[in-house]
Amino acid sequence: MEAVILDTDVFSYLMKPKDTRGNAYRPYIKGKTVAVSFITVGELYHWAEKRKWSAKSRQNLEERLKAVVIVPYDAELCRTYGRVRASLPAGLVVAANDLWIAACAIRHSIRLITNNRRHFERIPGLEVISEMPTKAVPIPVSGDLFKSIKTETDTISKTRPQLDRPRVLLVEDEQPIRDIIVPWLFKNGFDCREAADGRAAMDLLATGTRIDLILSNVLLPLVDGLTLLLEVKQRYPRLPFAFVTAINDSEVREVIMRNGADGYLLKPFTELEFLALVESTIGKQRRQ
């Protein structure tokens, strides 16, 4: 699915269904994976503090953020920021936050939707969508954008569910790790569900939601990864189960693999290493 990243202003317009400034941008977003930069999240919380938002407005912000991908800080983003900043034309000054947002779009090769074209249009390598084009004006899509991309369950997800995609259940208590892994999955053709602890994962499985692969940390709150593995292998013996963990202990790995785990990947890992684990582990189920 094609993705776009929203500048802070456009996200703000679309957050408020009655703000007509968002209408020009809805056609460019409908049916796409919608992302925002971690910088945008910080700016929104800054507005909430400075403008003394009500509890209802803050809750609204939290709900809207659950409906989009939050592009996180990582080492490659920092390298991209450095390259972009060094390549700016002589005399061009770009605000630091705008440059980080641009770097997020360039790092993931997606278009930036902004209402401030002049802030971004001269940044090399950045593709910008800004305001309504003068030709072939699309008919605005009415209603609340974020309602159209909510998922079929209450589980936090980063895009609309894709029923025909292999579905991964990611069991990870560290939100920054989930914020990195989930976009990788969606970008590479997988659907995803998330759980922050072993008990939440077991509860989700009990609902009958189709899951094609479980990826879990070892150390988890409430129910740890090994206990979850044993429970899953007893109830769903054909369901592949792999671990992504920072525990580099041969004895722990031996116990886990002896009890039925289908894979074990040590943190830190690259996107390619992660996807190789996912593909090979899901492949085991297909071969059964």
C-alpha positions as CSV (number, residue, x, y, z in Angstrom):
1,M,0.0,0.0,0.0
2,E,1.3,3.5,-0.9
3,A,2.2,5.7,2.1
4,V,2.3,9.4,2.7
5,I,3.6,11.5,5.6
6,L,1.7,14.5,6.9
7,D,3.2,17.7,8.0
8,T,2.0,18.9,11.4
9,D,-0.4,21.5,9.9
10,V,-2.2,19.1,7.7
11,F,-2.5,16.5,10.5
12,S,-4.0,19.3,12.7
13,Y,-6.5,20.2,10.0
14,L,-7.6,16.6,9.5
15,M,-7.8,16.0,13.3
16,K,-10.8,18.4,13.3
17,P,-13.7,17.3,11.1
18,K,-15.1,20.8,10.9
19,D,-11.8,22.4,9.7
20,T,-12.4,22.8,6.0
21,R,-8.7,23.4,5.3
22,G,-8.3,19.6,5.4
23,N,-10.7,19.0,2.5
24,A,-8.0,19.8,-0.1
25,Y,-5.9,17.0,1.2
26,R,-8.3,14.2,1.9
27,P,-8.2,12.8,-1.7
28,Y,-4.5,12.4,-1.5
29,I,-4.8,10.4,1.7
30,K,-7.7,8.1,1.1
31,G,-6.7,4.5,0.8
32,K,-3.1,5.1,1.8
33,T,-1.0,4.3,4.8
34,V,-0.8,7.6,6.7
35,A,2.3,8.5,8.7
36,V,3.6,11.4,10.8
37,S,7.1,12.1,12.0
38,F,8.0,11.8,15.7
39,I,8.7,15.6,15.4
40,T,5.1,16.2,14.5
41,V,4.0,14.3,17.6
42,G,6.2,16.5,19.7
43,E,4.9,19.6,18.1
44,L,1.3,18.5,18.8
45,Y,2.0,17.9,22.4
46,H,3.7,21.3,22.6
47,W,0.5,22.9,21.3
48,A,-1.5,21.0,23.8
49,E,0.6,22.3,26.6
50,K,1.0,25.9,25.4
51,R,-2.7,26.3,24.4
52,K,-3.9,24.5,27.5
53,W,-6.0,21.9,25.7
54,S,-8.9,20.4,27.5
55,A,-8.8,16.7,28.6
56,K,-11.3,15.9,25.8
57,S,-9.0,17.5,23.2
58,R,-6.0,15.7,24.5
59,Q,-7.9,12.4,24.4
60,N,-8.9,13.2,20.8
61,L,-5.2,13.7,19.9
62,E,-4.2,10.4,21.5
63,E,-6.9,8.6,19.5
64,R,-5.9,10.2,16.2
65,L,-2.3,9.3,16.8
66,K,-3.3,5.6,17.2
67,A,-4.6,5.6,13.6
68,V,-1.4,6.6,11.9
69,V,2.2,5.3,11.7
70,I,4.6,7.4,13.8
71,V,7.9,7.4,12.0
72,P,10.6,7.0,14.7
73,Y,14.1,8.3,15.2
74,D,16.7,5.8,14.1
75,A,20.4,5.8,13.0
76,E,19.5,5.8,9.2
77,L,17.2,8.8,9.8
78,C,20.1,10.7,11.4
79,R,22.3,9.9,8.4
80,T,19.6,11.1,6.0
81,Y,19.2,14.3,8.0
82,G,22.9,14.9,7.7
83,R,22.9,14.3,4.0
84,V,19.9,16.5,3.4
85,R,21.1,19.4,5.5
86,A,24.6,19.3,3.8
87,S,22.9,19.3,0.4
88,L,20.7,22.4,1.0
89,P,21.3,25.2,-1.6
90,A,23.6,28.0,-0.5
91,G,21.6,30.6,1.5
92,L,18.6,28.4,2.1
93,V,17.6,28.2,5.7
94,V,15.2,25.5,6.8
95,A,13.8,25.3,10.4
96,A,15.2,22.3,12.3
97,N,11.9,20.7,12.8
98,D,10.9,21.1,9.2
99,L,14.2,19.5,8.1
100,W,13.6,16.5,10.4
101,I,10.1,16.0,9.0
102,A,11.6,16.2,5.4
103,A,14.3,13.7,6.4
104,C,11.6,11.3,7.6
105,A,9.9,11.4,4.2
106,I,13.1,11.1,2.3
107,R,14.5,8.3,4.5
108,H,11.3,6.2,3.8
109,S,10.9,7.3,0.1
110,I,7.4,8.7,0.6
111,R,5.7,12.0,-0.3
112,L,5.2,14.8,2.2
113,I,1.8,16.5,2.4
114,T,2.1,20.0,3.8
115,N,0.2,23.3,3.6
116,N,3.5,25.2,3.7
117,R,5.1,24.5,0.3
118,R,7.6,27.3,0.7
119,H,9.1,25.6,3.8
120,F,9.9,22.4,1.9
121,E,9.9,22.9,-1.9
122,R,13.7,23.6,-2.3
123,I,14.8,20.6,-0.2
124,P,16.7,18.2,-2.5
125,G,15.1,14.7,-2.9
126,L,11.8,15.6,-1.3
127,E,8.5,15.2,-3.1
128,V,5.9,17.6,-1.8
129,I,2.1,17.7,-2.1
130,S,0.8,21.1,-1.1
131,E,-2.7,22.6,-1.4
132,M,-5.1,21.8,-4.2
133,P,-3.7,21.6,-7.7
134,T,-5.1,24.0,-10.3
135,K,-5.9,21.2,-12.8
136,A,-7.9,17.9,-12.4
137,V,-9.3,19.0,-9.0
138,P,-10.5,15.8,-7.2
139,I,-13.8,15.9,-5.4
140,P,-13.1,16.3,-1.7
141,V,-13.8,13.3,0.5
142,S,-16.1,14.4,3.3
143,G,-16.1,13.2,6.9
144,D,-13.4,12.3,9.4
145,L,-10.2,10.9,7.7
146,F,-9.2,9.0,10.8
147,K,-12.4,7.1,11.1
148,S,-11.8,5.8,7.6
149,I,-8.5,4.2,8.6
150,K,-9.4,2.7,12.0
151,T,-8.9,-1.0,12.3
152,E,-11.4,-3.8,12.9
153,T,-10.3,-4.3,16.5
154,D,-9.4,-2.1,19.4
155,T,-5.8,-3.2,19.2
156,I,-3.5,-0.3,18.2
157,S,-2.6,-0.7,14.6
158,K,-0.8,1.5,12.1
159,T,-3.0,1.1,9.0
160,R,-6.2,-0.5,7.8
161,P,-6.3,-4.3,8.2
162,Q,-5.4,-6.2,5.0
163,L,-7.4,-9.4,5.2
164,D,-5.5,-11.1,2.4
165,R,-2.1,-10.4,3.9
166,P,-0.2,-12.7,6.2
167,R,-0.9,-11.4,9.7
168,V,1.8,-11.1,12.4
169,L,1.1,-10.7,16.1
170,L,3.9,-8.7,17.6
171,V,4.3,-9.2,21.3
172,E,6.7,-6.4,22.6
173,D,6.5,-4.3,25.7
174,E,8.8,-1.5,24.4
175,Q,6.8,1.0,22.3
176,P,9.8,2.4,20.5
177,I,10.6,-1.2,19.2
178,R,7.0,-1.7,18.0
179,D,7.1,1.7,16.3
180,I,10.1,0.5,14.2
181,I,8.9,-3.0,13.5
182,V,5.3,-2.4,12.6
183,P,6.0,0.0,9.7
184,W,8.5,-2.6,8.3
185,L,5.8,-5.2,8.3
186,F,3.1,-3.1,6.6
187,K,5.7,-1.8,4.0
188,N,6.6,-5.3,3.1
189,G,3.2,-6.8,2.6
190,F,2.2,-8.0,6.0
191,D,-0.7,-7.2,8.3
192,C,0.0,-6.7,12.0
193,R,-1.6,-6.9,15.5
194,E,0.2,-5.7,18.6
195,A,0.3,-6.8,22.2
196,A,2.4,-5.2,25.0
197,D,2.5,-8.3,27.2
198,G,1.9,-12.0,27.1
199,R,-1.5,-11.9,28.6
200,A,-2.8,-9.4,26.1
201,A,-1.4,-11.7,23.3
202,M,-3.3,-14.7,24.8
203,D,-6.5,-12.7,25.1
204,L,-6.2,-11.7,21.4
205,L,-5.7,-15.3,20.3
206,A,-8.7,-16.3,22.3
207,T,-10.9,-14.0,20.3
208,G,-10.3,-16.2,17.2
209,T,-8.5,-13.5,15.3
210,R,-6.5,-15.1,12.5
211,I,-2.8,-14.9,13.2
212,D,-0.2,-16.4,10.8
213,L,3.0,-15.8,13.0
214,I,3.8,-14.7,16.5
215,L,6.9,-12.6,17.1
216,S,7.6,-12.1,20.8
217,N,10.2,-10.7,23.2
218,V,11.4,-13.1,25.9
219,L,11.1,-10.7,28.8
220,L,7.5,-9.5,29.0
221,P,5.2,-8.2,31.7
222,L,2.4,-10.4,33.2
223,V,3.1,-13.5,31.1
224,D,6.7,-14.0,29.8
225,G,7.7,-15.1,26.4
226,L,8.5,-18.7,27.2
227,T,5.2,-19.2,29.1
228,L,3.4,-17.7,26.1
229,L,5.3,-20.0,23.7
230,L,4.3,-23.1,25.8
231,E,0.7,-22.0,25.9
232,V,0.6,-21.3,22.1
233,K,2.2,-24.6,21.2
234,Q,-0.3,-26.5,23.3
235,R,-3.4,-24.7,22.0
236,Y,-2.3,-23.8,18.4
237,P,0.5,-26.3,17.5
238,R,0.6,-25.3,13.9
239,L,1.1,-21.6,14.6
240,P,4.7,-20.4,14.0
241,F,6.3,-18.6,16.9
242,A,9.7,-16.8,16.8
243,F,11.5,-14.6,19.2
244,V,13.1,-11.2,18.7
245,T,15.1,-10.4,21.8
246,A,18.3,-8.8,23.3
247,I,19.0,-11.9,25.4
248,N,22.3,-13.4,24.0
249,D,22.4,-16.4,26.2
250,S,23.0,-19.8,24.6
251,E,21.2,-21.7,27.4
252,V,18.1,-19.5,27.2
253,R,18.1,-19.9,23.4
254,E,18.5,-23.7,23.7
255,V,15.5,-24.0,26.2
256,I,13.4,-21.8,23.9
257,M,14.1,-23.7,20.7
258,R,13.7,-27.1,22.5
259,N,10.2,-26.0,23.5
260,G,9.1,-25.4,20.0
261,A,10.2,-22.0,18.9
262,D,10.6,-21.6,15.2
263,G,13.2,-18.8,15.2
264,Y,15.3,-16.6,17.4
265,L,16.7,-13.2,16.3
266,L,19.0,-11.1,18.4
267,K,18.5,-7.3,18.8
268,P,19.8,-5.1,17.3
269,F,18.9,-6.3,13.8
270,T,18.5,-4.7,10.4
271,E,15.2,-4.6,8.4
272,L,16.6,-7.2,6.0
273,E,17.5,-9.6,8.9
274,F,14.1,-9.1,10.4
275,L,12.2,-9.8,7.2
276,A,14.3,-12.9,6.5
277,L,13.1,-14.3,9.9
278,V,9.5,-13.4,9.1
279,E,9.6,-14.9,5.6
280,S,11.3,-18.1,6.7
281,T,9.1,-18.7,9.7
282,I,5.8,-18.1,8.0
283,G,7.2,-20.3,5.2
284,K,7.3,-23.2,7.7
285,Q,3.5,-23.0,8.2
286,R,2.9,-22.9,4.4
287,R,5.0,-26.1,4.0
288,Q,3.1,-28.0,6.7
